[in-house]
Amino acid sequence: MSKSGMPGGNFHILELRPVNGSDNVIDMKQSKRVTPGWVLAPVMTVLALASLGWAADTAWQPARIVSVKSETQARNTVWVVNTPIVDEQVVCTVAVHVHNRIVTGSYVPGESHPVPPPAWAKDRPVQVQIAGDYLYVRSSPADEVRLRISTNKSAPMMRPWTAEEASMVRDALAGVPAAPAQSMIGFDASAKSETPAQPAPQATPPEPAPPPAEPATGQVSITSFPYLAEVFVDGESVGYTPAKLHLAPGKHTFRCDKPGYKSWTKEITVTAGSELTLDATLPAGSKK
């Protein structure tokens, strides 16, 4: 038992009181008020329960399409003989209005994530699910996509679905198991809800893989001194040193040229699967 006679110990809170009716803080003196710990216990319990709600997973929720955009982004992946190889990919961005939030995410379409259907116009009713950093959107079993969330902003409450819209979505998703209803508080979920896994049928033993096919070409790596000499194979220019070439089996004539230097030539025989290395040193002097 504490001095106050209450379980849980004492908490001391300092209170400032004026001296002789003065309002000056300097003239105030301190007094102590004892607050028993058991008074704060219910408050701490409520806060703990509330914090659990912010980590609850989200089920499929009604939403509306705000916007759908597709853009092609270019990026340099590799360099070949001082020339960048540019790779282009399509990035789709979808914004949805769910409850009182505007959530935006993006993804790269692929086999498991199709491009957004043309029917996803502004105000189109869809179902969404938020799991951690990911947003799932669907209006039918065939167009479900997963997007990485980029923004999550507050907004006015979404206009509810009409009876016709709810019936349209329900008919489109007929046969899809419904996820159990859960809280939307906080939009913070650790993983997407999944339906129970069905037992997999007994698989037949896989057939042994066929042996790898023999390579149909040979590899030739060529360097030079000086650097960046033009390379000719059988009289045809194929680039500049250093270079890595894949050639058909047989005899090939290599020549390296560079202004201010004499030509360098060599004939080699390439076999399928071979890896050869050439180091060309061009003598100084004008090319004949």
Secondary structure as UniProt FT lines:
FT   TURN            3..4
FT   TURN            7..8
FT   STRAND          10..17
FT   TURN            20..21
FT   HELIX           25..27
FT   STRAND          29..36
FT   HELIX           37..39
FT   HELIX           41..53
FT   TURN            54..55
FT   STRAND          61..80
FT   TURN            81..82
FT   STRAND          83..98
FT   TURN            99..100
FT   STRAND          101..107
FT   TURN            118..119
FT   TURN            122..123
FT   STRAND          125..131
FT   TURN            132..133
FT   STRAND          134..138
FT   TURN            141..142
FT   STRAND          145..154
FT   HELIX           163..172
FT   TURN            173..175
FT   HELIX           185..187
FT   STRAND          218..225
FT   STRAND          230..233
FT   TURN            234..235
FT   STRAND          236..240
FT   STRAND          243..247
FT   STRAND          250..257
FT   TURN            259..260
FT   STRAND          264..270
FT   TURN            272..273
FT   STRAND          275..281
//
